[in-house]
Amino acid sequence: MSTTWILVIAAMIFSIVLFLFWKLTIGPVKKEYGEKRWKLWGQRTFYWQDAIYISTGITCLLLFLLRATSVLTF
């Protein structure tokens, strides 16, 4: 498989995982911090930083899982 397709697949997986993470966690996180504290940039920055780290890790795991099952070759 060409490198371009692998990058496209990785970007799609990353986007899907990030969206699912956001959808599942935004409600409880906002409720925990409260609306007033959530509007501060610091709270949201840490949330999105964690979301990106977790999504990157899950994307890497899924790519290597796809590689191990011979769905992707890289």
N, C-alpha and C positions, 0 to 999 in steps of 0.2 A: 504494500500500500504506500502511496506517496506521502511525503511529509505533510503536504497541504491538507489532505483528508484527515490525517491523524489530528492535526491542529483544529480543524473544524469540528471533529467529533469531540475533542477535549473541551472546546469552548461551549459546545452544546450541553455536554454533561455538566460542566461547571455552572452554566446558567440555570439549568434545571435544579441542581442541588442547592444553589444559592436561593432560588425562588422558594423551594420547599422549606428550607431552613427558616427563611423570613416568614413564610406563611404560618409555620408551626410555633414560632417563638416570639413574634412581635407582640401579641396580646399579653402573655404573662410577663414579659419584660417591661412593657409600659405600665402594667398594673403594679409591678413591684417597685418601680422607681417613682411612679406618680407622674401626672401630666406636667406639673411644673418643673420637676427635675429632668424629665425626658426632653424638654425643649432646650436644655443646655447642650452645647456642642460636645462637651466632654463625654456625656453619657452615650450619645449616639455614635461618637467616634469609636469608643471601645466596643460597642455592640457590632458595628459594621466591620471592625478589625477582626473580631472573633468570628463573624460570619464568613469573612473571606478566608481566614485560616482553616476553618472547619471544612468549607466547601472545597478548598484546594486539596486538603488531605483526602477527603472522600473521593474526589475526582481522580487523584493518583491511584488510590486503591482500586477504583473501578477500571481504570485503564490497564493496570497490571493484571486484574482479574480477567479482563477481556483478552489480554495477551496470553495468559496462561491457558485459556480455553481455545486458543487459536482463532479467535474471531478477528483480532487485529494482529498485524505483524509489524513490529518495529524493533 
